């Protein structure tokens, strides 16, 4: 699924876990037909994330107004 521009062998355990979480989140958004691209940025993408780092995900696509009206699009977040 994901294309990694970096060699993940150089990432520490914290970075690898954040990459796995980001891939999981990206997989949910990628199912939406209006999403064109998902980009991981920040310290996780650079391989410098620490225990308290956040995840910087850019979600690119059509406006999500339709998705907000169609609750099924976000059912995965609600555990449905």
C-alpha positions, 0 to 999 in steps of 0.5 A: 500500500504505502510507498516509503521514500526512506529506508525504514531499516534506519527508523527506530521502534517509535518511528516504525510504530508511528508509521504503522499507525499512519498506514492504518489511518491512511487505509481508512481514508483511502477507501473514500472515493474523493481522496486523491492522496495521503501524505505523511510528514513531519518528524515521523516522515523524517525518522526523528519522531520521539515518544511525544511526537504527533502524526502529521497526515495530509489528506488531499481530495474533494471537499469532505462535505459529502462525507460529513452528510454520509455517515457511512464514510466514517463508520470505521471511526465509530466502530460500525 
